[in-house]
């Protein structure tokens, strides 16, 4: 059987996270990208940074703040980390992607994200030393 190689569209967006821990909803940018591409497929969202992640969660109801609180408890910003450059506790940002991976994949149907009612695609960033992040959006057509 021959391997099927689908068509892929890709773009990179910049997300400003500022100088504090952040959960930034990037759903609108992802939705705009897949709408422009049209059709069906899989959207792969990837953040090419060692200190950031991508999560699918409800925002605006406290879940985003709850995620940051849980990460603060699991990964305190103190001097315990062996990776010790940057601001105090910076090493925890390098551990976070093991808990909040740097990617997610979302089905796309008729040029629309097939997310659940309360689901949003979010960039999670604990690294206060890097105020701007790149996020790659890649649509593999089905």
N, C-alpha and C positions, 0 to 999 in steps of 0.2 A: 504494500500500500504506500502511495506517495504521501509525504508530509504536506499538510496544508499550511501555507504561510499567508496569514491574513494581512490586511492593510492596516497601518498604524499611523495615527495623527498624534503629534506631541507638541507641547508648549511648556514654557516655564513662567511661573508667576512669582513676583516678589511679595513677601508678607512682612510688614513691620510689626515686630513684637515688643519693641521698646526696651526699657531698662528694668523690667520686672518680670516675674514668672507670668506666663500667659497661656491661655487656651483661646485660639483665634479661629472663628468659624470661617472656613473657606468654601462652604457649600455653594454660594452664589457664583464664585469664580469657576468652580468645577461644572456647575450646571450650565453656565454660559458657554464654556468650552465645548461640552458634549452637544449642546443645542446647535452651535455653529457647525459642528461636524455632522450631525444628523445620524440616523440609522441606529442599529443595534450593536452591542459589543460589550466590552469590559473596560472600565476606566481604572487605570492603575495610578495611584497617587503616591509619590515618593519624595521624601525630603532628604537631599544628599548632604546631611550634616551629622556629625557624630554625637550631637547633643540635643537633638530634637526628635519628635515622633509625630505620628498621625493616629488619631483616634476617631471612632465613630461613636457619638454620644448625643444625648439631648442637651441643648444649651438653653440658657435663659431661665431655667427652673432651679438652678443651684447645682446641677450636676457638674458643670465646668469648675465651679469653685470647690465642690466636693472632691473632684479629681486632684486639683492642686493641693488641697488639704491632705489627702491620702498620700500623695507623693512626698509632701513635706514630712509626714510622719515616717514613711518608709525610707526616705532618702534625706536625712537632715542636712542642712547647709552648715556643716561644721568642719572641723579639721581632721576627721577620721579617714578621709579619702586619700589614697596613695597617689592618684592623679591630682597634683597639687598646684598647678599654675592657675592664673586668673584670680577671680574674686573668691572670697571665703566659701568653701563648699562646692567649688566648681566641679570637682571630681564626680559629684553625684549626677551632674548632667550627662556625664559619659556612661553612667550606669543605666540611666533612665530608658534608653532605647531597648534594653532587654525586657522592660515592663510595658512600655508603650512603643511598639515597633515603628520604624521610619517609613512605613508604607501601609496601604490598604487597597483593596480592589472592590469596586462597586459595579453591579450590572447596569447596563444602559439599554433601555427599550424605547424605540422611536425617538431617539435624541433626548431622552430624559433619564435622569438618575433614578434607579429603582430602589430608593431608600424608603425605610419605614416612615410613618407619619411624624415621629418625633426625632428621627435620626439626622444628625448633621456631621459633615466631615470637618475635623478640627486639627489644626496644627498645635502641638503641645510643646512648649519651650520653657525650660527652667533656667537656661543660660542667660544671665543678665548682662553678660559681656558682649553679646552679639545681637544687636537690635534689628537686623534685617535678615530674613531667611528666603531661600529659593525653594520653590516646590515645583516638581515636574509632574505634569498631567499628561498621561499617555492613554489614548483610546485605541484599543485593539478591536477592529471591526469584526463582527460575527457573521 
